[in-house]
């Protein structure tokens, strides 16, 4: 038996387009709310941190990188996906962003782990708040040494870089964490700075 050729009438194609527009509006509003609420929840006062957070969520969503949430089954904690923690506390230091990507990552009852986990500290350096004096430069260097001793990679971006190419920076960060090619994350050239 042959498969019949399916024809889609023009009025149905028009209705599909109408439905796509409605889904686009819903997605746009949800994305706006996610970013806006995240900025408020994490109390991000810095405009460059707000911009980078917006870019990270945008590249994450456009590339369908899932969020992580711990799931506990039989005393085993399961993670899979991305976690963005603005204003994270690590030891005695606060960092602009601690970003973690888990791929089928398990924390077993005996304390061992299985799977892939990659973490990164991202610092947004504006001239207004960083390394203005010798004391501040010493503090920043000490802090970075501490973070590296804790096993974190540290990416630093200037405020100007973030303002000029925030989506490219977000793609670079997420490519590093997910071990994907950066170009893969930048599939739609219309969203790139």
ABEGO torsion letter per residue (X at the ends): XBBBBBBBBAAAAAAAAAAAAAAAAAAAAAAAAAAAAAAAAAGBABAAAAAAAAAAAAAAAAAGBBBBBBBBBGGBBBBBEBBBBBGBBBEABBBABBBBBBBGBBBBAAGBBBEBBBBBBBBBBBAAABGABAAAAAAAAAAAAAAAAAGBBBBBBBAAAAAABAAAAAAAAAAAAAGBBAAAAAABAAABX
